[in-house]
C-alpha cells in the first residue's frame, strides 16, 4: 500500500549559492552523504529527494532523518524511516527534480 508520494523541483544555482556557507552541507547532508566531493547538481538532487521524502512523511523532523545514497549502479536510494522507498532524481536545464514514493 502506498503511504505517501512526494515530488520537488529546485534550481541548481540556488543550491550552489547556499553551498557557499560551510554550514549548509553539514545541516543538509548526513555523514554518509558527505563522503567524497559533491557538486551543486548532485547536492540539488539530494535536496529535492529529501523535500519529496518530507512530503511522504510530514512528521520527519530533520534533514538528518533521511539519507539519499547511491547504489553500485549509481541509482539513488533512501535510507530512513521504515518502509519501502522509491526515488528518482533527474537534472535538466539547471534544475533538479525528485519523485519519491513510500510503501509500507
C-alpha positions in Angstrom: 0.0 0.0 0.0 1.3 3.5 -0.8 1.7 5.6 2.3 2.9 8.8 0.6 4.0 10.4 -2.7 6.2 13.5 -2.9 8.0 15.5 -5.6 10.2 18.5 -5.5 11.9 20.8 -8.1 14.9 23.0 -7.2 17.1 25.4 -9.2 20.7 24.1 -9.1 22.1 27.7 -8.9 20.1 28.3 -5.7 21.8 25.3 -4.1 25.2 26.4 -5.5 24.8 29.8 -3.7 23.7 28.1 -0.5 26.8 25.9 -0.6 29.0 29.0 -0.1 28.0 28.7 3.5 30.0 25.8 5.0 27.2 25.0 7.5 24.8 24.3 4.7 26.2 20.9 3.7 26.6 19.8 7.4 22.9 20.7 8.0 21.5 19.1 4.8 23.6 16.0 4.3 24.1 13.1 6.7 27.7 11.9 7.3 27.2 9.1 4.8 26.1 11.6 2.1 29.0 13.9 2.7 31.6 11.3 1.7 33.5 12.4 -1.4 33.4 15.6 -3.4 29.8 16.7 -4.1 29.0 19.2 -6.8 26.0 21.6 -6.8 24.0 19.4 -9.2 24.4 16.3 -7.0 23.5 18.3 -3.9 20.5 19.8 -5.6 19.2 16.3 -6.4 19.6 15.2 -2.8 17.8 18.4 -1.6 14.9 17.7 -3.9 14.8 14.0 -2.9 14.7 14.9 0.8 12.0 17.5 0.3 10.0 14.9 -1.6 10.5 12.4 1.2 9.2 15.0 3.7 6.1 15.2 1.6 5.6 11.5 2.0 6.1 11.6 5.8 5.4 15.1 7.1 6.5 14.2 10.6 10.1 14.0 9.6 11.9 16.5 11.9 15.3 17.0 10.3 17.3 16.7 7.1 19.3 14.1 9.0 16.3 11.8 9.3 16.8 10.6 5.6 19.9 9.7 3.7 19.7 9.7 -0.1 22.6 7.4 -1.2 23.8 5.9 -4.5 23.7 2.2 -5.2 26.6 0.4 -7.0 24.9 1.2 -10.4 24.6 4.9 -9.4 20.9 4.8 -8.8 19.6 6.7 -5.8 18.0 5.0 -2.8 16.7 6.3 0.5 17.7 5.1 4.0 15.4 6.4 6.6 12.2 5.6 8.5 10.8 2.0 7.9 9.1 1.3 4.7 9.9 0.7 1.1 11.2 3.9 -0.5 11.3 4.5 -4.3 13.2 7.5 -5.5 14.0 9.0 -8.9 16.2 12.1 -9.4 16.7 13.9 -12.7 18.6 17.0 -13.8 17.8 19.3 -16.8 18.3 22.9 -17.7 19.7 24.0 -14.4 17.1 22.2 -12.3 17.0 19.0 -10.2 13.7 17.1 -9.8 13.0 14.2 -7.5 10.0 11.9 -7.2 9.6 9.7 -4.1 7.0 7.0 -3.2 6.8 5.4 0.2 5.1 2.0 0.6 4.5 0.0 3.7 
